[in-house]
Amino acid sequence: MACRYGRGADHPIRAPRYTTDMSDAEWQAIEPLMPRPAWLHGNGGRPEKYCRRLIMDAIRYVADNGCKWRNLPVDFLAPWRTVHSIFTRWWQDGDLYALHNDLREQVRIADGREPEPSAGIIDSQSLRAAETAAAGSRGYDAAKKVQGTKRHVIVDTLGLLLVVIVTAASAQDRDGAKPALERLRDWYERITLVWADSAYAGKLVTWAKKHVRLTLEIVKRSDDVSGFVVLPRRWVVERTLSWISQRRRCVRDYERLSEHHEAMVLWAMIIPMGRRLARSGSPKST
C-alpha cells in the first residue's frame, strides 16, 4: 500500500535539497487532495513505481527553474521521460485542474471565504515564445511589440487563478476573453460579475451579458491622473500575473503545445498555494 502514502513501490523517498522541494507540511496539505491511483479502486493497473511526492518535486523544479526536461537533475531518481509523461497525463486526465481547484478552495476557506467565488477579474499578458514553441501558436502583439503568445487569465478577488487560456499574441484581448468567459460560466455558477480594463470595453460587454450571463464592469483610469496609479480591482490580477512570472518556465513560452503552457501556469499557482496552506495548517473539510 506504498502509493496510498505517496511512496513509490520500487524506490526510496528522496531527501529534499532544492528550494522547490515540498516541506513535510506542504505534502501533508497537498497529498489528501491528489486523485487516488486506479488500482486502489479495483480498476486495474499496478502500483506506481515512483513516489508521487518525488514526481511533484521534479515538475515543480522544471516550472520554477525553467530548465529543459532532459536536464532534470538525476537525484530526482525518475527518468525525465517518466516525469514528463506523468506531467502530460495529469493534464489530459483533468487531475491537475482538480488538484489546483481543490487547493484554491482550501486557501479560500482558510482565508474565511466561501469555497466558490462570486466575482472575478480578467486580464491578459503577452510573452515571447522560444524556438521550441509551435509556429502555429505564435503571433505578433503590435501594442506590446512582442512576438509570441498571450495568456488570458481570470482570477478571484484574492488573486487565485480561475481560468487560463493561451492564444497567439496577435489575438485581441476581446477575442481571447470570449472562450475564457465561456469556460468561467461553465465551471463557476456563482460568479456574476467580472472586472476588466478598457481593452475589454465595447461589444464584449453586451456579448457577455447576453451569451454567458456575466456583468463585465470596466474599471477605467482617470484622465486627470498621470504616472503610475493603483486601480481598484485591476491590481489584483496584475499581482497574479507577477506571481506566475516568478516561475522561470512561465517568463517565456517554451511549450510545444499551448495546453502545456496552461499546465505550467497551474503549477506556478500550485506552488504558492501549497506553501500558503502549509503555513495555515492542514486542509479543512468543505
ROPA-739204 format. One record per residue (C-alpha): x, y, z; residue in one letter; residue number from 1. Coordinates in steps of 0.25 Angstrom, whole numbers, plus 2048, in hexadecimal, padded with zeros to 3 digits. Layout:
<recs>
<rec xx="X" yy="Y" zz="Z" rest="A" nr="NUM"/>
...
</recs>
This chain:
<recs>
<rec xx="800" yy="800" zz="800" rest="M" nr="1"/>
<rec xx="80C" yy="809" zz="7FE" rest="A" nr="2"/>
<rec xx="805" yy="812" zz="7F4" rest="C" nr="3"/>
<rec xx="7FA" yy="815" zz="7FE" rest="R" nr="4"/>
<rec xx="804" yy="81D" zz="805" rest="Y" nr="5"/>
<rec xx="80B" yy="823" zz="7F9" rest="G" nr="6"/>
<rec xx="817" yy="81A" zz="7F9" rest="R" nr="7"/>
<rec xx="81B" yy="812" zz="7ED" rest="G" nr="8"/>
<rec xx="81B" yy="803" zz="7EC" rest="A" nr="9"/>
<rec xx="82A" yy="801" zz="7E8" rest="D" nr="10"/>
<rec xx="831" yy="80E" zz="7EC" rest="H" nr="11"/>
<rec xx="835" yy="814" zz="7FA" rest="P" nr="12"/>
<rec xx="830" yy="822" zz="7FE" rest="I" nr="13"/>
<rec xx="839" yy="82D" zz="7F9" rest="R" nr="14"/>
<rec xx="840" yy="837" zz="802" rest="A" nr="15"/>
<rec xx="83B" yy="845" zz="7FF" rest="P" nr="16"/>
<rec xx="846" yy="84E" zz="7FB" rest="R" nr="17"/>
<rec xx="840" yy="859" zz="7F1" rest="Y" nr="18"/>
<rec xx="838" yy="865" zz="7F5" rest="T" nr="19"/>
<rec xx="82D" yy="860" zz="7ED" rest="T" nr="20"/>
<rec xx="82C" yy="853" zz="7F5" rest="D" nr="21"/>
<rec xx="820" yy="852" zz="7FD" rest="M" nr="22"/>
<rec xx="821" yy="852" zz="80C" rest="S" nr="23"/>
<rec xx="81A" yy="847" zz="814" rest="D" nr="24"/>
<rec xx="80F" yy="852" zz="818" rest="A" nr="25"/>
<rec xx="80D" yy="855" zz="809" rest="E" nr="26"/>
<rec xx="80C" yy="846" zz="806" rest="W" nr="27"/>
<rec xx="802" yy="843" zz="811" rest="Q" nr="28"/>
<rec xx="7F9" yy="84F" zz="80B" rest="A" nr="29"/>
<rec xx="7FA" yy="84A" zz="7FD" rest="I" nr="30"/>
<rec xx="7FA" yy="83B" zz="7FE" rest="E" nr="31"/>
<rec xx="7EC" yy="839" zz="802" rest="P" nr="32"/>
<rec xx="7E7" yy="841" zz="7F6" rest="L" nr="33"/>
<rec xx="7EE" yy="839" zz="7EC" rest="M" nr="34"/>
<rec xx="7E6" yy="82F" zz="7E4" rest="P" nr="35"/>
<rec xx="7E7" yy="820" zz="7E8" rest="R" nr="36"/>
<rec xx="7EE" yy="816" zz="7DF" rest="P" nr="37"/>
<rec xx="7E4" yy="80E" zz="7D7" rest="A" nr="38"/>
<rec xx="7E9" yy="801" zz="7DD" rest="W" nr="39"/>
<rec xx="7E5" yy="805" zz="7EB" rest="L" nr="40"/>
<rec xx="7D7" yy="806" zz="7E6" rest="H" nr="41"/>
<rec xx="7D8" yy="7F8" zz="7DF" rest="G" nr="42"/>
<rec xx="7D8" yy="7FE" zz="7D1" rest="N" nr="43"/>
<rec xx="7E5" yy="7F6" zz="7CD" rest="G" nr="44"/>
<rec xx="7F3" yy="7FB" zz="7CB" rest="G" nr="45"/>
<rec xx="7FF" yy="7F9" zz="7D5" rest="R" nr="46"/>
<rec xx="805" yy="801" zz="7E0" rest="P" nr="47"/>
<rec xx="80D" yy="80E" zz="7DB" rest="E" nr="48"/>
<rec xx="81B" yy="80B" zz="7DA" rest="K" nr="49"/>
<rec xx="820" yy="819" zz="7DF" rest="Y" nr="50"/>
<rec xx="81B" yy="821" zz="7EB" rest="C" nr="51"/>
<rec xx="811" yy="82C" zz="7E7" rest="R" nr="52"/>
<rec xx="818" yy="836" zz="7F0" rest="R" nr="53"/>
<rec xx="825" yy="834" zz="7E8" rest="L" nr="54"/>
<rec xx="81D" yy="836" zz="7DB" rest="I" nr="55"/>
<rec xx="817" yy="842" zz="7E0" rest="M" nr="56"/>
<rec xx="824" yy="848" zz="7E5" rest="D" nr="57"/>
<rec xx="82A" yy="845" zz="7D7" rest="A" nr="58"/>
<rec xx="81F" yy="84C" zz="7D0" rest="I" nr="59"/>
<rec xx="820" yy="858" zz="7D9" rest="R" nr="60"/>
<rec xx="82F" yy="859" zz="7D7" rest="Y" nr="61"/>
<rec xx="82D" yy="85A" zz="7C8" rest="V" nr="62"/>
<rec xx="822" yy="864" zz="7CA" rest="A" nr="63"/>
<rec xx="82A" yy="86D" zz="7D3" rest="D" nr="64"/>
<rec xx="838" yy="86C" zz="7CD" rest="N" nr="65"/>
<rec xx="833" yy="86B" zz="7BF" rest="G" nr="66"/>
<rec xx="83D" yy="860" zz="7BB" rest="C" nr="67"/>
<rec xx="83B" yy="856" zz="7AF" rest="K" nr="68"/>
<rec xx="834" yy="849" zz="7B3" rest="W" nr="69"/>
<rec xx="841" yy="842" zz="7AE" rest="R" nr="70"/>
<rec xx="849" yy="84A" zz="7B8" rest="N" nr="71"/>
<rec xx="841" yy="846" zz="7C4" rest="L" nr="72"/>
<rec xx="84B" yy="842" zz="7CF" rest="P" nr="73"/>
<rec xx="84E" yy="833" zz="7D1" rest="V" nr="74"/>
<rec xx="84C" yy="834" zz="7E0" rest="D" nr="75"/>
<rec xx="83D" yy="834" zz="7DD" rest="F" nr="76"/>
<rec xx="83F" yy="825" zz="7DA" rest="L" nr="77"/>
<rec xx="833" yy="824" zz="7D0" rest="A" nr="78"/>
<rec xx="837" yy="826" zz="7C1" rest="P" nr="79"/>
<rec xx="833" yy="833" zz="7BB" rest="W" nr="80"/>
<rec xx="82A" yy="82C" zz="7B1" rest="R" nr="81"/>
<rec xx="823" yy="826" zz="7BD" rest="T" nr="82"/>
<rec xx="821" yy="833" zz="7C3" rest="V" nr="83"/>
<rec xx="81D" yy="83A" zz="7B6" rest="H" nr="84"/>
<rec xx="813" yy="82F" zz="7B3" rest="S" nr="85"/>
<rec xx="80C" yy="830" zz="7C1" rest="I" nr="86"/>
<rec xx="80C" yy="83F" zz="7BF" rest="F" nr="87"/>
<rec xx="805" yy="83D" zz="7B2" rest="T" nr="88"/>
<rec xx="7FB" yy="832" zz="7B7" rest="R" nr="89"/>
<rec xx="7F7" yy="83A" zz="7C3" rest="W" nr="90"/>
<rec xx="7F3" yy="846" zz="7BA" rest="W" nr="91"/>
<rec xx="7EC" yy="83D" zz="7B0" rest="Q" nr="92"/>
<rec xx="7E4" yy="836" zz="7BB" rest="D" nr="93"/>
<rec xx="7E0" yy="843" zz="7C1" rest="G" nr="94"/>
<rec xx="7E7" yy="83F" zz="7CE" rest="D" nr="95"/>
<rec xx="7F0" yy="84B" zz="7CE" rest="L" nr="96"/>
<rec xx="7E4" yy="855" zz="7CD" rest="Y" nr="97"/>
<rec xx="7DD" yy="84D" zz="7D8" rest="A" nr="98"/>
<rec xx="7E9" yy="84E" zz="7E1" rest="L" nr="99"/>
<rec xx="7EB" yy="85D" zz="7DE" rest="H" nr="100"/>
<rec xx="7DC" yy="860" zz="7E1" rest="N" nr="101"/>
<rec xx="7DB" yy="858" zz="7EE" rest="D" nr="102"/>
<rec xx="7E8" yy="85F" zz="7F3" rest="L" nr="103"/>
<rec xx="7E1" yy="86C" zz="7EF" rest="R" nr="104"/>
<rec xx="7D4" yy="869" zz="7F7" rest="E" nr="105"/>
<rec xx="7DD" yy="865" zz="803" rest="Q" nr="106"/>
<rec xx="7E4" yy="872" zz="802" rest="V" nr="107"/>
<rec xx="7D7" yy="87A" zz="801" rest="R" nr="108"/>
<rec xx="7D1" yy="872" zz="80D" rest="I" nr="109"/>
<rec xx="7DE" yy="875" zz="815" rest="A" nr="110"/>
<rec xx="7DC" yy="884" zz="812" rest="D" nr="111"/>
<rec xx="7CE" yy="884" zz="817" rest="G" nr="112"/>
<rec xx="7C7" yy="884" zz="809" rest="R" nr="113"/>
<rec xx="7BD" yy="87B" zz="802" rest="E" nr="114"/>
<rec xx="7C4" yy="870" zz="7FA" rest="P" nr="115"/>
<rec xx="7BD" yy="875" zz="7EE" rest="E" nr="116"/>
<rec xx="7C0" yy="883" zz="7E9" rest="P" nr="117"/>
<rec xx="7B5" yy="88C" zz="7E5" rest="S" nr="118"/>
<rec xx="7BD" yy="897" zz="7DD" rest="A" nr="119"/>
<rec xx="7CA" yy="897" zz="7D4" rest="G" nr="120"/>
<rec xx="7D4" yy="8A0" zz="7CD" rest="I" nr="121"/>
<rec xx="7D9" yy="89D" zz="7BF" rest="I" nr="122"/>
<rec xx="7E6" yy="8A2" zz="7B8" rest="D" nr="123"/>
<rec xx="7F0" yy="89D" zz="7AE" rest="S" nr="124"/>
<rec xx="7FF" yy="89C" zz="7AD" rest="Q" nr="125"/>
<rec xx="807" yy="89B" zz="7A1" rest="S" nr="126"/>
<rec xx="815" yy="894" zz="7A1" rest="L" nr="127"/>
<rec xx="820" yy="890" zz="798" rest="R" nr="128"/>
<rec xx="820" yy="882" zz="792" rest="A" nr="129"/>
<rec xx="82C" yy="879" zz="792" rest="A" nr="130"/>
<rec xx="830" yy="872" zz="786" rest="E" nr="131"/>
<rec xx="82A" yy="865" zz="78C" rest="T" nr="132"/>
<rec xx="81C" yy="86B" zz="78B" rest="A" nr="133"/>
<rec xx="814" yy="867" zz="77F" rest="A" nr="134"/>
<rec xx="814" yy="871" zz="774" rest="A" nr="135"/>
<rec xx="805" yy="870" zz="772" rest="G" nr="136"/>
<rec xx="802" yy="875" zz="780" rest="S" nr="137"/>
<rec xx="80B" yy="881" zz="77F" rest="R" nr="138"/>
<rec xx="807" yy="88F" zz="77B" rest="G" nr="139"/>
<rec xx="80B" yy="89E" zz="77C" rest="Y" nr="140"/>
<rec xx="805" yy="8A7" zz="786" rest="D" nr="141"/>
<rec xx="807" yy="8B5" zz="780" rest="A" nr="142"/>
<rec xx="803" yy="8BD" zz="78C" rest="A" nr="143"/>
<rec xx="80E" yy="8B6" zz="795" rest="K" nr="144"/>
<rec xx="818" yy="8B3" zz="789" rest="K" nr="145"/>
<rec xx="818" yy="8A4" zz="78D" rest="V" nr="146"/>
<rec xx="819" yy="898" zz="784" rest="Q" nr="147"/>
<rec xx="814" yy="88C" zz="78B" rest="G" nr="148"/>
<rec xx="807" yy="888" zz="793" rest="T" nr="149"/>
<rec xx="7FD" yy="88E" zz="79C" rest="K" nr="150"/>
<rec xx="7F7" yy="889" zz="7A9" rest="R" nr="151"/>
<rec xx="7E9" yy="88D" zz="7AD" rest="H" nr="152"/>
<rec xx="7E7" yy="88B" zz="7BC" rest="V" nr="153"/>
<rec xx="7DB" yy="88D" zz="7C5" rest="I" nr="154"/>
<rec xx="7DD" yy="88D" zz="7D4" rest="V" nr="155"/>
<rec xx="7D4" yy="88F" zz="7E0" rest="D" nr="156"/>
<rec xx="7D5" yy="89B" zz="7EA" rest="T" nr="157"/>
<rec xx="7E1" yy="894" zz="7F1" rest="L" nr="158"/>
<rec xx="7E8" yy="893" zz="7E4" rest="G" nr="159"/>
<rec xx="7E7" yy="884" zz="7E4" rest="L" nr="160"/>
<rec xx="7E6" yy="87E" zz="7D6" rest="L" nr="161"/>
<rec xx="7D9" yy="87A" zz="7D0" rest="L" nr="162"/>
<rec xx="7DB" yy="879" zz="7C1" rest="V" nr="163"/>
<rec xx="7E7" yy="87A" zz="7B8" rest="V" nr="164"/>
<rec xx="7E7" yy="879" zz="7A9" rest="I" nr="165"/>
<rec xx="7F3" yy="87A" zz="79F" rest="V" nr="166"/>
<rec xx="7F2" yy="880" zz="791" rest="T" nr="167"/>
<rec xx="7FB" yy="887" zz="787" rest="A" nr="168"/>
<rec xx="800" yy="895" zz="78C" rest="A" nr="169"/>
<rec xx="7F9" yy="89A" zz="77F" rest="S" nr="170"/>
<rec xx="7EB" yy="897" zz="785" rest="A" nr="171"/>
<rec xx="7E3" yy="8A3" zz="78A" rest="Q" nr="172"/>
<rec xx="7E0" yy="8A3" zz="799" rest="D" nr="173"/>
<rec xx="7D1" yy="8A3" zz="796" rest="R" nr="174"/>
<rec xx="7D3" yy="897" zz="78D" rest="D" nr="175"/>
<rec xx="7DB" yy="88F" zz="797" rest="G" nr="176"/>
<rec xx="7D1" yy="893" zz="7A2" rest="A" nr="177"/>
<rec xx="7C5" yy="88C" zz="79C" rest="K" nr="178"/>
<rec xx="7CA" yy="87E" zz="79E" rest="P" nr="179"/>
<rec xx="7CF" yy="882" zz="7AB" rest="A" nr="180"/>
<rec xx="7C2" yy="887" zz="7B0" rest="L" nr="181"/>
<rec xx="7BA" yy="87B" zz="7AA" rest="E" nr="182"/>
<rec xx="7C3" yy="872" zz="7B2" rest="R" nr="183"/>
<rec xx="7C1" yy="87A" zz="7BE" rest="L" nr="184"/>
<rec xx="7B2" yy="879" zz="7BD" rest="R" nr="185"/>
<rec xx="7B3" yy="86A" zz="7BB" rest="D" nr="186"/>
<rec xx="7BB" yy="868" zz="7C7" rest="W" nr="187"/>
<rec xx="7B7" yy="872" zz="7D1" rest="Y" nr="188"/>
<rec xx="7A8" yy="874" zz="7D2" rest="E" nr="189"/>
<rec xx="7A8" yy="87E" zz="7DE" rest="R" nr="190"/>
<rec xx="7B0" yy="889" zz="7D6" rest="I" nr="191"/>
<rec xx="7A8" yy="894" zz="7D0" rest="T" nr="192"/>
<rec xx="7B2" yy="8A0" zz="7D0" rest="L" nr="193"/>
<rec xx="7BF" yy="8A1" zz="7C9" rest="V" nr="194"/>
<rec xx="7C8" yy="8AE" zz="7C9" rest="W" nr="195"/>
<rec xx="7D1" yy="8B1" zz="7BD" rest="A" nr="196"/>
<rec xx="7D9" yy="8BD" zz="7B8" rest="D" nr="197"/>
<rec xx="7D5" yy="8C5" zz="7AC" rest="S" nr="198"/>
<rec xx="7DB" yy="8BB" zz="7A2" rest="A" nr="199"/>
<rec xx="7CE" yy="8B3" zz="7A4" rest="Y" nr="200"/>
<rec xx="7C4" yy="8BF" zz="7A2" rest="A" nr="201"/>
<rec xx="7BA" yy="8BF" zz="797" rest="G" nr="202"/>
<rec xx="7B3" yy="8B4" zz="791" rest="K" nr="203"/>
<rec xx="7B9" yy="8A9" zz="79A" rest="L" nr="204"/>
<rec xx="7B1" yy="8AF" zz="7A6" rest="V" nr="205"/>
<rec xx="7A4" yy="8AD" zz="79E" rest="T" nr="206"/>
<rec xx="7A9" yy="89F" zz="79A" rest="W" nr="207"/>
<rec xx="7AC" yy="89B" zz="7A8" rest="A" nr="208"/>
<rec xx="79E" yy="89F" zz="7AD" rest="K" nr="209"/>
<rec xx="797" yy="898" zz="7A2" rest="K" nr="210"/>
<rec xx="79F" yy="88B" zz="7A0" rest="H" nr="211"/>
<rec xx="7A5" yy="888" zz="7AD" rest="V" nr="212"/>
<rec xx="79C" yy="890" zz="7B7" rest="R" nr="213"/>
<rec xx="7A8" yy="897" zz="7BD" rest="L" nr="214"/>
<rec xx="7A9" yy="8A6" zz="7C0" rest="T" nr="215"/>
<rec xx="7B6" yy="8AB" zz="7BB" rest="L" nr="216"/>
<rec xx="7BA" yy="8B8" zz="7C2" rest="E" nr="217"/>
<rec xx="7C4" yy="8C1" zz="7BC" rest="I" nr="218"/>
<rec xx="7CE" yy="8C7" zz="7C6" rest="V" nr="219"/>
<rec xx="7D3" yy="8D4" zz="7BF" rest="K" nr="220"/>
<rec xx="7DF" yy="8DC" zz="7C2" rest="R" nr="221"/>
<rec xx="7DC" yy="8EB" zz="7C5" rest="S" nr="222"/>
<rec xx="7E0" yy="8F5" zz="7BB" rest="D" nr="223"/>
<rec xx="7E5" yy="8FE" zz="7C6" rest="D" nr="224"/>
<rec xx="7EF" yy="8F5" zz="7CB" rest="V" nr="225"/>
<rec xx="7FD" yy="8F4" zz="7C5" rest="S" nr="226"/>
<rec xx="808" yy="8E9" zz="7C8" rest="G" nr="227"/>
<rec xx="806" yy="8DC" zz="7D0" rest="F" nr="228"/>
<rec xx="7FA" yy="8DB" zz="7D8" rest="V" nr="229"/>
<rec xx="7F4" yy="8CE" zz="7DE" rest="V" nr="230"/>
<rec xx="7E6" yy="8CC" zz="7D8" rest="L" nr="231"/>
<rec xx="7DB" yy="8C5" zz="7E0" rest="P" nr="232"/>
<rec xx="7D9" yy="8B6" zz="7DE" rest="R" nr="233"/>
<rec xx="7E3" yy="8B6" zz="7D2" rest="R" nr="234"/>
<rec xx="7EF" yy="8B6" zz="7DB" rest="W" nr="235"/>
<rec xx="7EB" yy="8A8" zz="7E0" rest="V" nr="236"/>
<rec xx="7EC" yy="8A1" zz="7D2" rest="V" nr="237"/>
<rec xx="7F9" yy="8A9" zz="7CF" rest="E" nr="238"/>
<rec xx="7FF" yy="8A3" zz="7DC" rest="R" nr="239"/>
<rec xx="7FB" yy="895" zz="7D8" rest="T" nr="240"/>
<rec xx="802" yy="897" zz="7CB" rest="L" nr="241"/>
<rec xx="80E" yy="89B" zz="7D2" rest="S" nr="242"/>
<rec xx="80D" yy="88E" zz="7DB" rest="W" nr="243"/>
<rec xx="80C" yy="886" zz="7CE" rest="I" nr="244"/>
<rec xx="819" yy="88D" zz="7C9" rest="S" nr="245"/>
<rec xx="821" yy="88A" zz="7D5" rest="Q" nr="246"/>
<rec xx="822" yy="87B" zz="7CF" rest="R" nr="247"/>
<rec xx="82C" yy="87C" zz="7C4" rest="R" nr="248"/>
<rec xx="825" yy="872" zz="7BB" rest="R" nr="249"/>
<rec xx="81A" yy="87C" zz="7BA" rest="C" nr="250"/>
<rec xx="822" yy="888" zz="7B7" rest="V" nr="251"/>
<rec xx="823" yy="883" zz="7A9" rest="R" nr="252"/>
<rec xx="81A" yy="879" zz="7A1" rest="D" nr="253"/>
<rec xx="823" yy="86D" zz="79F" rest="Y" nr="254"/>
<rec xx="818" yy="863" zz="79D" rest="E" nr="255"/>
<rec xx="815" yy="85C" zz="790" rest="R" nr="256"/>
<rec xx="806" yy="85B" zz="794" rest="L" nr="257"/>
<rec xx="7FE" yy="867" zz="799" rest="S" nr="258"/>
<rec xx="7F7" yy="85D" zz="7A3" rest="E" nr="259"/>
<rec xx="805" yy="85A" zz="7A9" rest="H" nr="260"/>
<rec xx="807" yy="869" zz="7AC" rest="H" nr="261"/>
<rec xx="7FA" yy="869" zz="7B2" rest="E" nr="262"/>
<rec xx="7FE" yy="85E" zz="7BB" rest="A" nr="263"/>
<rec xx="80B" yy="865" zz="7BF" rest="M" nr="264"/>
<rec xx="803" yy="871" zz="7C3" rest="V" nr="265"/>
<rec xx="7FB" yy="868" zz="7CC" rest="L" nr="266"/>
<rec xx="808" yy="862" zz="7D2" rest="W" nr="267"/>
<rec xx="80C" yy="871" zz="7D4" rest="A" nr="268"/>
<rec xx="800" yy="873" zz="7DD" rest="M" nr="269"/>
<rec xx="800" yy="866" zz="7E4" rest="I" nr="270"/>
<rec xx="80E" yy="869" zz="7EA" rest="I" nr="271"/>
<rec xx="80A" yy="876" zz="7F2" rest="P" nr="272"/>
<rec xx="7FC" yy="870" zz="7F5" rest="M" nr="273"/>
<rec xx="803" yy="863" zz="7FB" rest="G" nr="274"/>
<rec xx="80C" yy="86C" zz="803" rest="R" nr="275"/>
<rec xx="801" yy="875" zz="808" rest="R" nr="276"/>
<rec xx="7F9" yy="869" zz="80D" rest="L" nr="277"/>
<rec xx="805" yy="863" zz="814" rest="A" nr="278"/>
<rec xx="806" yy="870" zz="81C" rest="R" nr="279"/>
<rec xx="7F8" yy="86F" zz="820" rest="S" nr="280"/>
<rec xx="7F7" yy="861" zz="823" rest="G" nr="281"/>
<rec xx="7F1" yy="854" zz="81D" rest="S" nr="282"/>
<rec xx="7E5" yy="855" zz="813" rest="P" nr="283"/>
<rec xx="7D8" yy="857" zz="819" rest="K" nr="284"/>
<rec xx="7CC" yy="84F" zz="814" rest="S" nr="285"/>
<rec xx="7C1" yy="857" zz="80C" rest="T" nr="286"/>
</recs>
